[in-house]
Amino acid sequence: MKNTHTCPKCGSRQIVRIPDTPRRHASGNNIYTTTVTLMGKIPVIRYVCCDCGFVENWVETQGERAEIARVFG
């Protein structure tokens, strides 16, 4: 959905990007790469189909993906 702007389940083009809210330390589906509070938070950005409700999750930047690979890989 992020790249095609089309829902793979129902074909809708009513796709909304739900960004991370940086000021909320526990918002969304974050991946934490450290146990230190408020540090090492990598946001997982959600794309939602407003017709059927299907959701995709994305870690959008290469730097963030590299950090996940370093910590968890």
mmCIF file of the N, C-alpha and C atoms, coordinates in Angstrom:
data_MODEL
# 
_entry.id   MODEL 
# 
loop_
_atom_site.group_PDB 
_atom_site.id 
_atom_site.type_symbol 
_atom_site.label_atom_id 
_atom_site.label_alt_id 
_atom_site.label_comp_id 
_atom_site.label_asym_id 
_atom_site.label_entity_id 
_atom_site.label_seq_id 
_atom_site.pdbx_PDB_ins_code 
_atom_site.Cartn_x 
_atom_site.Cartn_y 
_atom_site.Cartn_z 
_atom_site.occupancy 
_atom_site.B_iso_or_equiv 
_atom_site.pdbx_formal_charge 
_atom_site.auth_seq_id 
_atom_site.auth_comp_id 
_atom_site.auth_asym_id 
_atom_site.auth_atom_id 
_atom_site.pdbx_PDB_model_num 
ATOM 1   N N  . MET A 1 1  ? 0.822   -1.190  0.000  1.00 0.00 ? 1  MET A N  1 
ATOM 2   C CA . MET A 1 1  ? 0.000   0.000   0.000  1.00 0.00 ? 1  MET A CA 1 
ATOM 3   C C  . MET A 1 1  ? 0.862   1.248   0.000  1.00 0.00 ? 1  MET A C  1 
ATOM 4   N N  . LYS A 1 2  ? 2.003   1.174   0.704  1.00 0.00 ? 2  LYS A N  1 
ATOM 5   C CA . LYS A 1 2  ? 2.890   2.332   0.752  1.00 0.00 ? 2  LYS A CA 1 
ATOM 6   C C  . LYS A 1 2  ? 3.344   2.721   -0.658 1.00 0.00 ? 2  LYS A C  1 
ATOM 7   N N  . ASN A 1 3  ? 3.694   1.735   -1.455 1.00 0.00 ? 3  ASN A N  1 
ATOM 8   C CA . ASN A 1 3  ? 4.253   2.015   -2.773 1.00 0.00 ? 3  ASN A CA 1 
ATOM 9   C C  . ASN A 1 3  ? 3.200   2.087   -3.872 1.00 0.00 ? 3  ASN A C  1 
ATOM 10  N N  . THR A 1 4  ? 2.166   1.272   -3.766 1.00 0.00 ? 4  THR A N  1 
ATOM 11  C CA . THR A 1 4  ? 1.164   1.217   -4.837 1.00 0.00 ? 4  THR A CA 1 
ATOM 12  C C  . THR A 1 4  ? -0.023  2.141   -4.591 1.00 0.00 ? 4  THR A C  1 
ATOM 13  N N  . HIS A 1 5  ? -0.192  2.571   -3.346 1.00 0.00 ? 5  HIS A N  1 
ATOM 14  C CA . HIS A 1 5  ? -1.338  3.396   -2.945 1.00 0.00 ? 5  HIS A CA 1 
ATOM 15  C C  . HIS A 1 5  ? -2.663  2.683   -3.217 1.00 0.00 ? 5  HIS A C  1 
ATOM 16  N N  . THR A 1 6  ? -2.609  1.351   -3.229 1.00 0.00 ? 6  THR A N  1 
ATOM 17  C CA . THR A 1 6  ? -3.782  0.517   -3.467 1.00 0.00 ? 6  THR A CA 1 
ATOM 18  C C  . THR A 1 6  ? -3.778  -0.624  -2.456 1.00 0.00 ? 6  THR A C  1 
ATOM 19  N N  . CYS A 1 7  ? -4.931  -0.936  -1.888 1.00 0.00 ? 7  CYS A N  1 
ATOM 20  C CA . CYS A 1 7  ? -5.044  -2.030  -0.932 1.00 0.00 ? 7  CYS A CA 1 
ATOM 21  C C  . CYS A 1 7  ? -4.916  -3.369  -1.655 1.00 0.00 ? 7  CYS A C  1 
ATOM 22  N N  . PRO A 1 8  ? -4.017  -4.251  -1.198 1.00 0.00 ? 8  PRO A N  1 
ATOM 23  C CA . PRO A 1 8  ? -3.872  -5.553  -1.852 1.00 0.00 ? 8  PRO A CA 1 
ATOM 24  C C  . PRO A 1 8  ? -5.038  -6.497  -1.558 1.00 0.00 ? 8  PRO A C  1 
ATOM 25  N N  . LYS A 1 9  ? -5.845  -6.193  -0.569 1.00 0.00 ? 9  LYS A N  1 
ATOM 26  C CA . LYS A 1 9  ? -6.964  -7.055  -0.207 1.00 0.00 ? 9  LYS A CA 1 
ATOM 27  C C  . LYS A 1 9  ? -8.243  -6.717  -0.968 1.00 0.00 ? 9  LYS A C  1 
ATOM 28  N N  . CYS A 1 10 ? -8.568  -5.423  -1.057 1.00 0.00 ? 10 CYS A N  1 
ATOM 29  C CA . CYS A 1 10 ? -9.850  -5.058  -1.674 1.00 0.00 ? 10 CYS A CA 1 
ATOM 30  C C  . CYS A 1 10 ? -9.717  -4.156  -2.906 1.00 0.00 ? 10 CYS A C  1 
ATOM 31  N N  . GLY A 1 11 ? -8.492  -3.687  -3.197 1.00 0.00 ? 11 GLY A N  1 
ATOM 32  C CA . GLY A 1 11 ? -8.279  -2.846  -4.371 1.00 0.00 ? 11 GLY A CA 1 
ATOM 33  C C  . GLY A 1 11 ? -8.595  -1.372  -4.179 1.00 0.00 ? 11 GLY A C  1 
ATOM 34  N N  . SER A 1 12 ? -8.996  -0.986  -2.985 1.00 0.00 ? 12 SER A N  1 
ATOM 35  C CA . SER A 1 12 ? -9.334  0.412   -2.716 1.00 0.00 ? 12 SER A CA 1 
ATOM 36  C C  . SER A 1 12 ? -8.098  1.307   -2.824 1.00 0.00 ? 12 SER A C  1 
ATOM 37  N N  . ARG A 1 13 ? -8.328  2.554   -3.167 1.00 0.00 ? 13 ARG A N  1 
ATOM 38  C CA . ARG A 1 13 ? -7.255  3.549   -3.172 1.00 0.00 ? 13 ARG A CA 1 
ATOM 39  C C  . ARG A 1 13 ? -7.418  4.535   -2.018 1.00 0.00 ? 13 ARG A C  1 
ATOM 40  N N  . GLN A 1 14 ? -8.278  4.214   -1.073 1.00 0.00 ? 14 GLN A N  1 
ATOM 41  C CA . GLN A 1 14 ? -8.503  5.046   0.119  1.00 0.00 ? 14 GLN A CA 1 
ATOM 42  C C  . GLN A 1 14 ? -7.508  4.611   1.204  1.00 0.00 ? 14 GLN A C  1 
ATOM 43  N N  . ILE A 1 15 ? -6.253  4.990   1.022  1.00 0.00 ? 15 ILE A N  1 
ATOM 44  C CA . ILE A 1 15 ? -5.171  4.581   1.914  1.00 0.00 ? 15 ILE A CA 1 
ATOM 45  C C  . ILE A 1 15 ? -4.721  5.791   2.721  1.00 0.00 ? 15 ILE A C  1 
ATOM 46  N N  . VAL A 1 16 ? -4.563  5.590   4.014  1.00 0.00 ? 16 VAL A N  1 
ATOM 47  C CA . VAL A 1 16 ? -4.116  6.665   4.898  1.00 0.00 ? 16 VAL A CA 1 
ATOM 48  C C  . VAL A 1 16 ? -2.824  6.235   5.586  1.00 0.00 ? 16 VAL A C  1 
ATOM 49  N N  . ARG A 1 17 ? -1.850  7.138   5.621  1.00 0.00 ? 17 ARG A N  1 
ATOM 50  C CA . ARG A 1 17 ? -0.587  6.917   6.332  1.00 0.00 ? 17 ARG A CA 1 
ATOM 51  C C  . ARG A 1 17 ? -0.742  7.450   7.745  1.00 0.00 ? 17 ARG A C  1 
ATOM 52  N N  . ILE A 1 18 ? -0.485  6.593   8.736  1.00 0.00 ? 18 ILE A N  1 
ATOM 53  C CA . ILE A 1 18 ? -0.563  6.988   10.144 1.00 0.00 ? 18 ILE A CA 1 
ATOM 54  C C  . ILE A 1 18 ? 0.867   7.175   10.639 1.00 0.00 ? 18 ILE A C  1 
ATOM 55  N N  . PRO A 1 19 ? 1.302   8.415   10.832 1.00 0.00 ? 19 PRO A N  1 
ATOM 56  C CA . PRO A 1 19 ? 2.680   8.661   11.249 1.00 0.00 ? 19 PRO A CA 1 
ATOM 57  C C  . PRO A 1 19 ? 2.883   8.412   12.735 1.00 0.00 ? 19 PRO A C  1 
ATOM 58  N N  . ASP A 1 20 ? 4.144   8.312   13.101 1.00 0.00 ? 20 ASP A N  1 
ATOM 59  C CA . ASP A 1 20 ? 4.501   8.250   14.504 1.00 0.00 ? 20 ASP A CA 1 
ATOM 60  C C  . ASP A 1 20 ? 4.278   9.631   15.111 1.00 0.00 ? 20 ASP A C  1 
ATOM 61  N N  . THR A 1 21 ? 3.994   9.673   16.404 1.00 0.00 ? 21 THR A N  1 
ATOM 62  C CA . THR A 1 21 ? 3.873   10.929  17.129 1.00 0.00 ? 21 THR A CA 1 
ATOM 63  C C  . THR A 1 21 ? 5.070   11.007  18.080 1.00 0.00 ? 21 THR A C  1 
ATOM 64  N N  . PRO A 1 22 ? 6.123   11.719  17.703 1.00 0.00 ? 22 PRO A N  1 
ATOM 65  C CA . PRO A 1 22 ? 7.366   11.717  18.484 1.00 0.00 ? 22 PRO A CA 1 
ATOM 66  C C  . PRO A 1 22 ? 7.200   12.127  19.945 1.00 0.00 ? 22 PRO A C  1 
ATOM 67  N N  . ARG A 1 23 ? 6.256   13.008  20.246 1.00 0.00 ? 23 ARG A N  1 
ATOM 68  C CA . ARG A 1 23 ? 6.136   13.479  21.633 1.00 0.00 ? 23 ARG A CA 1 
ATOM 69  C C  . ARG A 1 23 ? 5.477   12.438  22.546 1.00 0.00 ? 23 ARG A C  1 
ATOM 70  N N  . ARG A 1 24 ? 4.897   11.394  21.961 1.00 0.00 ? 24 ARG A N  1 
ATOM 71  C CA . ARG A 1 24 ? 4.298   10.315  22.759 1.00 0.00 ? 24 ARG A CA 1 
ATOM 72  C C  . ARG A 1 24 ? 5.269   9.155   22.788 1.00 0.00 ? 24 ARG A C  1 
ATOM 73  N N  . HIS A 1 25 ? 5.857   8.893   23.938 1.00 0.00 ? 25 HIS A N  1 
ATOM 74  C CA . HIS A 1 25 ? 6.892   7.860   24.013 1.00 0.00 ? 25 HIS A CA 1 
ATOM 75  C C  . HIS A 1 25 ? 6.355   6.452   23.821 1.00 0.00 ? 25 HIS A C  1 
ATOM 76  N N  . ALA A 1 26 ? 5.079   6.220   23.976 1.00 0.00 ? 26 ALA A N  1 
ATOM 77  C CA . ALA A 1 26 ? 4.529   4.878   23.832 1.00 0.00 ? 26 ALA A CA 1 
ATOM 78  C C  . ALA A 1 26 ? 3.509   4.802   22.694 1.00 0.00 ? 26 ALA A C  1 
ATOM 79  N N  . SER A 1 27 ? 3.657   5.659   21.696 1.00 0.00 ? 27 SER A N  1 
ATOM 80  C CA . SER A 1 27 ? 2.671   5.679   20.620 1.00 0.00 ? 27 SER A CA 1 
ATOM 81  C C  . SER A 1 27 ? 2.950   4.594   19.593 1.00 0.00 ? 27 SER A C  1 
ATOM 82  N N  . GLY A 1 28 ? 1.898   4.037   19.062 1.00 0.00 ? 28 GLY A N  1 
ATOM 83  C CA . GLY A 1 28 ? 2.001   3.148   17.921 1.00 0.00 ? 28 GLY A CA 1 
ATOM 84  C C  . GLY A 1 28 ? 2.783   1.871   18.149 1.00 0.00 ? 28 GLY A C  1 
ATOM 85  N N  . ASN A 1 29 ? 3.225   1.324   17.042 1.00 0.00 ? 29 ASN A N  1 
ATOM 86  C CA . ASN A 1 29 ? 3.994   0.081   17.042 1.00 0.00 ? 29 ASN A CA 1 
ATOM 87  C C  . ASN A 1 29 ? 5.462   0.423   16.928 1.00 0.00 ? 29 ASN A C  1 
ATOM 88  N N  . ASN A 1 30 ? 6.070   0.797   18.012 1.00 0.00 ? 30 ASN A N  1 
ATOM 89  C CA . ASN A 1 30 ? 7.475   1.150   17.973 1.00 0.00 ? 30 ASN A CA 1 
ATOM 90  C C  . ASN A 1 30 ? 8.343   -0.066  18.234 1.00 0.00 ? 30 ASN A C  1 
ATOM 91  N N  . ILE A 1 31 ? 9.557   -0.025  17.702 1.00 0.00 ? 31 ILE A N  1 
ATOM 92  C CA . ILE A 1 31 ? 10.563  -1.036  17.993 1.00 0.00 ? 31 ILE A CA 1 
ATOM 93  C C  . ILE A 1 31 ? 11.628  -0.342  18.819 1.00 0.00 ? 31 ILE A C  1 
ATOM 94  N N  . TYR A 1 32 ? 11.911  -0.880  19.976 1.00 0.00 ? 32 TYR A N  1 
ATOM 95  C CA . TYR A 1 32 ? 12.903  -0.281  20.868 1.00 0.00 ? 32 TYR A CA 1 
ATOM 96  C C  . TYR A 1 32 ? 14.198  -1.062  20.778 1.00 0.00 ? 32 TYR A C  1 
ATOM 97  N N  . THR A 1 33 ? 15.288  -0.358  20.527 1.00 0.00 ? 33 THR A N  1 
ATOM 98  C CA . THR A 1 33 ? 16.586  -1.006  20.366 1.00 0.00 ? 33 THR A CA 1 
ATOM 99  C C  . THR A 1 33 ? 17.455  -0.877  21.612 1.00 0.00 ? 33 THR A C  1 
ATOM 100 N N  . THR A 1 34 ? 16.889  -0.344  22.686 1.00 0.00 ? 34 THR A N  1 
ATOM 101 C CA . THR A 1 34 ? 17.594  -0.215  23.947 1.00 0.00 ? 34 THR A CA 1 
ATOM 102 C C  . THR A 1 34 ? 16.582  -0.299  25.080 1.00 0.00 ? 34 THR A C  1 
ATOM 103 N N  . THR A 1 35 ? 17.036  -0.586  26.263 1.00 0.00 ? 35 THR A N  1 
ATOM 104 C CA . THR A 1 35 ? 16.150  -0.645  27.424 1.00 0.00 ? 35 THR A CA 1 
ATOM 105 C C  . THR A 1 35 ? 16.053  0.697   28.135 1.00 0.00 ? 35 THR A C  1 
ATOM 106 N N  . VAL A 1 36 ? 16.818  1.679   27.680 1.00 0.00 ? 36 VAL A N  1 
ATOM 107 C CA . VAL A 1 36 ? 16.787  3.008   28.275 1.00 0.00 ? 36 VAL A CA 1 
ATOM 108 C C  . VAL A 1 36 ? 15.506  3.707   27.839 1.00 0.00 ? 36 VAL A C  1 
ATOM 109 N N  . THR A 1 37 ? 14.726  4.187   28.788 1.00 0.00 ? 37 THR A N  1 
ATOM 110 C CA . THR A 1 37 ? 13.452  4.825   28.496 1.00 0.00 ? 37 THR A CA 1 
ATOM 111 C C  . THR A 1 37 ? 13.626  5.995   27.539 1.00 0.00 ? 37 THR A C  1 
ATOM 112 N N  . LEU A 1 38 ? 12.761  6.050   26.542 1.00 0.00 ? 38 LEU A N  1 
ATOM 113 C CA . LEU A 1 38 ? 12.702  7.112   25.531 1.00 0.00 ? 38 LEU A CA 1 
ATOM 114 C C  . LEU A 1 38 ? 13.894  7.146   24.591 1.00 0.00 ? 38 LEU A C  1 
ATOM 115 N N  . MET A 1 39 ? 14.741  6.141   24.632 1.00 0.00 ? 39 MET A N  1 
ATOM 116 C CA . MET A 1 39 ? 15.898  6.093   23.729 1.00 0.00 ? 39 MET A CA 1 
ATOM 117 C C  . MET A 1 39 ? 15.721  4.909   22.781 1.00 0.00 ? 39 MET A C  1 
ATOM 118 N N  . GLY A 1 40 ? 16.318  4.997   21.626 1.00 0.00 ? 40 GLY A N  1 
ATOM 119 C CA . GLY A 1 40 ? 16.324  3.885   20.701 1.00 0.00 ? 40 GLY A CA 1 
ATOM 120 C C  . GLY A 1 40 ? 14.963  3.509   20.154 1.00 0.00 ? 40 GLY A C  1 
ATOM 121 N N  . LYS A 1 41 ? 14.076  4.481   20.026 1.00 0.00 ? 41 LYS A N  1 
ATOM 122 C CA . LYS A 1 41 ? 12.732  4.208   19.507 1.00 0.00 ? 41 LYS A CA 1 
ATOM 123 C C  . LYS A 1 41 ? 12.736  4.326   17.989 1.00 0.00 ? 41 LYS A C  1 
ATOM 124 N N  . ILE A 1 42 ? 12.363  3.241   17.322 1.00 0.00 ? 42 ILE A N  1 
ATOM 125 C CA . ILE A 1 42 ? 12.220  3.265   15.868 1.00 0.00 ? 42 ILE A CA 1 
ATOM 126 C C  . ILE A 1 42 ? 10.724  3.164   15.564 1.00 0.00 ? 42 ILE A C  1 
ATOM 127 N N  . PRO A 1 43 ? 10.179  4.183   14.906 1.00 0.00 ? 43 PRO A N  1 
ATOM 128 C CA . PRO A 1 43 ? 8.737   4.155   14.634 1.00 0.00 ? 43 PRO A CA 1 
ATOM 129 C C  . PRO A 1 43 ? 8.385   3.172   13.530 1.00 0.00 ? 43 PRO A C  1 
ATOM 130 N N  . VAL A 1 44 ? 7.267   2.506   13.695 1.00 0.00 ? 44 VAL A N  1 
ATOM 131 C CA . VAL A 1 44 ? 6.701   1.663   12.654 1.00 0.00 ? 44 VAL A CA 1 
ATOM 132 C C  . VAL A 1 44 ? 5.483   2.415   12.122 1.00 0.00 ? 44 VAL A C  1 
ATOM 133 N N  . ILE A 1 45 ? 5.581   2.846   10.892 1.00 0.00 ? 45 ILE A N  1 
ATOM 134 C CA . ILE A 1 45 ? 4.543   3.654   10.274 1.00 0.00 ? 45 ILE A CA 1 
ATOM 135 C C  . ILE A 1 45 ? 3.475   2.719   9.714  1.00 0.00 ? 45 ILE A C  1 
ATOM 136 N N  . ARG A 1 46 ? 2.216   3.079   9.947  1.00 0.00 ? 46 ARG A N  1 
ATOM 137 C CA . ARG A 1 46 ? 1.105   2.238   9.497  1.00 0.00 ? 46 ARG A CA 1 
ATOM 138 C C  . ARG A 1 46 ? 0.398   2.862   8.302  1.00 0.00 ? 46 ARG A C  1 
ATOM 139 N N  . TYR A 1 47 ? 0.027   1.997   7.376  1.00 0.00 ? 47 TYR A N  1 
ATOM 140 C CA . TYR A 1 47 ? -0.798  2.374   6.240  1.00 0.00 ? 47 TYR A CA 1 
ATOM 141 C C  . TYR A 1 47 ? -2.102  1.597   6.375  1.00 0.00 ? 47 TYR A C  1 
ATOM 142 N N  . VAL A 1 48 ? -3.228  2.312   6.380  1.00 0.00 ? 48 VAL A N  1 
ATOM 143 C CA . VAL A 1 48 ? -4.528  1.704   6.647  1.00 0.00 ? 48 VAL A CA 1 
ATOM 144 C C  . VAL A 1 48 ? -5.447  1.900   5.447  1.00 0.00 ? 48 VAL A C  1 
ATOM 145 N N  . CYS A 1 49 ? -6.108  0.819   5.049  1.00 0.00 ? 49 CYS A N  1 
ATOM 146 C CA . CYS A 1 49 ? -7.150  0.915   4.028  1.00 0.00 ? 49 CYS A CA 1 
ATOM 147 C C  . CYS A 1 49 ? -8.437  1.347   4.729  1.00 0.00 ? 49 CYS A C  1 
ATOM 148 N N  . CYS A 1 50 ? -8.978  2.468   4.311  1.00 0.00 ? 50 CYS A N  1 
ATOM 149 C CA . CYS A 1 50 ? -10.182 2.994   4.953  1.00 0.00 ? 50 CYS A CA 1 
ATOM 150 C C  . CYS A 1 50 ? -11.448 2.275   4.508  1.00 0.00 ? 50 CYS A C  1 
ATOM 151 N N  . ASP A 1 51 ? -11.349 1.398   3.519  1.00 0.00 ? 51 ASP A N  1 
ATOM 152 C CA . ASP A 1 51 ? -12.524 0.641   3.089  1.00 0.00 ? 51 ASP A CA 1 
ATOM 153 C C  . ASP A 1 51 ? -12.633 -0.706  3.798  1.00 0.00 ? 51 ASP A C  1 
ATOM 154 N N  . CYS A 1 52 ? -11.557 -1.497  3.826  1.00 0.00 ? 52 CYS A N  1 
ATOM 155 C CA . CYS A 1 52 ? -11.661 -2.833  4.421  1.00 0.00 ? 52 CYS A CA 1 
ATOM 156 C C  . CYS A 1 52 ? -10.940 -2.964  5.762  1.00 0.00 ? 52 CYS A C  1 
ATOM 157 N N  . GLY A 1 53 ? -10.065 -1.998  6.096  1.00 0.00 ? 53 GLY A N  1 
ATOM 158 C CA . GLY A 1 53 ? -9.379  -2.029  7.376  1.00 0.00 ? 53 GLY A CA 1 
ATOM 159 C C  . GLY A 1 53 ? -8.041  -2.740  7.369  1.00 0.00 ? 53 GLY A C  1 
ATOM 160 N N  . PHE A 1 54 ? -7.592  -3.229  6.231  1.00 0.00 ? 54 PHE A N  1 
ATOM 161 C CA . PHE A 1 54 ? -6.286  -3.881  6.150  1.00 0.00 ? 54 PHE A CA 1 
ATOM 162 C C  . PHE A 1 54 ? -5.197  -2.885  6.528  1.00 0.00 ? 54 PHE A C  1 
ATOM 163 N N  . VAL A 1 55 ? -4.158  -3.370  7.232  1.00 0.00 ? 55 VAL A N  1 
ATOM 164 C CA . VAL A 1 55 ? -3.069  -2.505  7.701  1.00 0.00 ? 55 VAL A CA 1 
ATOM 165 C C  . VAL A 1 55 ? -1.727  -3.094  7.290  1.00 0.00 ? 55 VAL A C  1 
ATOM 166 N N  . GLU A 1 56 ? -0.835  -2.240  6.791  1.00 0.00 ? 56 GLU A N  1 
ATOM 167 C CA . GLU A 1 56 ? 0.557   -2.602  6.560  1.00 0.00 ? 56 GLU A CA 1 
ATOM 168 C C  . GLU A 1 56 ? 1.421   -1.786  7.507  1.00 0.00 ? 56 GLU A C  1 
ATOM 169 N N  . ASN A 1 57 ? 2.492   -2.390  7.983  1.00 0.00 ? 57 ASN A N  1 
ATOM 170 C CA . ASN A 1 57 ? 3.452   -1.710  8.857  1.00 0.00 ? 57 ASN A CA 1 
ATOM 171 C C  . ASN A 1 57 ? 4.780   -1.587  8.128  1.00 0.00 ? 57 ASN A C  1 
ATOM 172 N N  . TRP A 1 58 ? 5.396   -0.401  8.239  1.00 0.00 ? 58 TRP A N  1 
ATOM 173 C CA . TRP A 1 58 ? 6.666   -0.152  7.562  1.00 0.00 ? 58 TRP A CA 1 
ATOM 174 C C  . TRP A 1 58 ? 7.646   0.561   8.487  1.00 0.00 ? 58 TRP A C  1 
ATOM 175 N N  . VAL A 1 59 ? 8.895   0.137   8.441  1.00 0.00 ? 59 VAL A N  1 
ATOM 176 C CA . VAL A 1 59 ? 10.010  0.920   8.984  1.00 0.00 ? 59 VAL A CA 1 
ATOM 177 C C  . VAL A 1 59 ? 10.574  1.614   7.752  1.00 0.00 ? 59 VAL A C  1 
ATOM 178 N N  . GLU A 1 60 ? 10.425  2.921   7.695  1.00 0.00 ? 60 GLU A N  1 
ATOM 179 C CA . GLU A 1 60 ? 10.595  3.627   6.423  1.00 0.00 ? 60 GLU A CA 1 
ATOM 180 C C  . GLU A 1 60 ? 12.020  3.987   6.030  1.00 0.00 ? 60 GLU A C  1 
ATOM 181 N N  . THR A 1 61 ? 12.925  4.185   6.966  1.00 0.00 ? 61 THR A N  1 
ATOM 182 C CA . THR A 1 61 ? 14.250  4.640   6.544  1.00 0.00 ? 61 THR A CA 1 
ATOM 183 C C  . THR A 1 61 ? 15.286  3.513   6.611  1.00 0.00 ? 61 THR A C  1 
ATOM 184 N N  . GLN A 1 62 ? 16.238  3.582   5.695  1.00 0.00 ? 62 GLN A N  1 
ATOM 185 C CA . GLN A 1 62 ? 17.302  2.583   5.652  1.00 0.00 ? 62 GLN A CA 1 
ATOM 186 C C  . GLN A 1 62 ? 18.116  2.604   6.938  1.00 0.00 ? 62 GLN A C  1 
ATOM 187 N N  . GLY A 1 63 ? 18.349  3.786   7.497  1.00 0.00 ? 63 GLY A N  1 
ATOM 188 C CA . GLY A 1 63 ? 19.104  3.887   8.750  1.00 0.00 ? 63 GLY A CA 1 
ATOM 189 C C  . GLY A 1 63 ? 18.414  3.161   9.896  1.00 0.00 ? 63 GLY A C  1 
ATOM 190 N N  . GLU A 1 64 ? 17.108  3.293   9.965  1.00 0.00 ? 64 GLU A N  1 
ATOM 191 C CA . GLU A 1 64 ? 16.341  2.606   11.012 1.00 0.00 ? 64 GLU A CA 1 
ATOM 192 C C  . GLU A 1 64 ? 16.366  1.088   10.804 1.00 0.00 ? 64 GLU A C  1 
ATOM 193 N N  . ARG A 1 65 ? 16.263  0.662   9.550  1.00 0.00 ? 65 ARG A N  1 
ATOM 194 C CA . ARG A 1 65 ? 16.330  -0.779  9.260  1.00 0.00 ? 65 ARG A CA 1 
ATOM 195 C C  . ARG A 1 65 ? 17.717  -1.328  9.573  1.00 0.00 ? 65 ARG A C  1 
ATOM 196 N N  . ALA A 1 66 ? 18.755  -0.551  9.295  1.00 0.00 ? 66 ALA A N  1 
ATOM 197 C CA . ALA A 1 66 ? 20.120  -0.983  9.613  1.00 0.00 ? 66 ALA A CA 1 
ATOM 198 C C  . ALA A 1 66 ? 20.302  -1.119  11.123 1.00 0.00 ? 66 ALA A C  1 
ATOM 199 N N  . GLU A 1 67 ? 19.708  -0.209  11.896 1.00 0.00 ? 67 GLU A N  1 
ATOM 200 C CA . GLU A 1 67 ? 19.801  -0.290  13.360 1.00 0.00 ? 67 GLU A CA 1 
ATOM 201 C C  . GLU A 1 67 ? 19.088  -1.534  13.880 1.00 0.00 ? 67 GLU A C  1 
ATOM 202 N N  . ILE A 1 68 ? 17.948  -1.859  13.316 1.00 0.00 ? 68 ILE A N  1 
ATOM 203 C CA . ILE A 1 68 ? 17.230  -3.076  13.719 1.00 0.00 ? 68 ILE A CA 1 
ATOM 204 C C  . ILE A 1 68 ? 18.074  -4.303  13.395 1.00 0.00 ? 68 ILE A C  1 
ATOM 205 N N  . ALA A 1 69 ? 18.686  -4.334  12.231 1.00 0.00 ? 69 ALA A N  1 
ATOM 206 C CA . ALA A 1 69 ? 19.546  -5.465  11.847 1.00 0.00 ? 69 ALA A CA 1 
ATOM 207 C C  . ALA A 1 69 ? 20.743  -5.583  12.806 1.00 0.00 ? 69 ALA A C  1 
ATOM 208 N N  . ARG A 1 70 ? 21.309  -4.436  13.181 1.00 0.00 ? 70 ARG A N  1 
ATOM 209 C CA . ARG A 1 70 ? 22.455  -4.446  14.081 1.00 0.00 ? 70 ARG A CA 1 
ATOM 210 C C  . ARG A 1 70 ? 22.069  -4.994  15.448 1.00 0.00 ? 70 ARG A C  1 
ATOM 211 N N  . VAL A 1 71 ? 20.935  -4.576  15.976 1.00 0.00 ? 71 VAL A N  1 
ATOM 212 C CA . VAL A 1 71 ? 20.528  -4.969  17.324 1.00 0.00 ? 71 VAL A CA 1 
ATOM 213 C C  . VAL A 1 71 ? 19.947  -6.378  17.365 1.00 0.00 ? 71 VAL A C  1 
ATOM 214 N N  . PHE A 1 72 ? 19.105  -6.708  16.403 1.00 0.00 ? 72 PHE A N  1 
ATOM 215 C CA . PHE A 1 72 ? 18.372  -7.964  16.458 1.00 0.00 ? 72 PHE A CA 1 
ATOM 216 C C  . PHE A 1 72 ? 18.872  -9.032  15.485 1.00 0.00 ? 72 PHE A C  1 
ATOM 217 N N  . GLY A 1 73 ? 19.697  -8.608  14.516 1.00 0.00 ? 73 GLY A N  1 
ATOM 218 C CA . GLY A 1 73 ? 20.109  -9.522  13.454 1.00 0.00 ? 73 GLY A CA 1 
ATOM 219 C C  . GLY A 1 73 ? 21.110  -10.526 13.858 1.00 0.00 ? 73 GLY A C  1 
# 
